[in-house]
Amino acid sequence: MDIFTFPDKASGGFGYAYLAMAFMFIVAKITLTKLKKADQKAKEEVARIELEMKNHNSVKNNPNSF
């Protein structure tokens, strides 16, 4: 049996296929959640770095500021 084909109900022993499918959905949900968190963290880091660069450039270009 491959992952996407379920055995015939008449032959019996098909419960493991539903368990495997449930496990795959749980793993997919966990993976997507982790990827979304990592993406959000990366966006925040990029925004922080851009703000630091902007502040650094404004101080560098303005000789009267301390």
Secondary structure as UniProt FT lines:
FT   TURN            3..4
FT   HELIX           9..11
FT   HELIX           15..61
FT   TURN            63..64
//
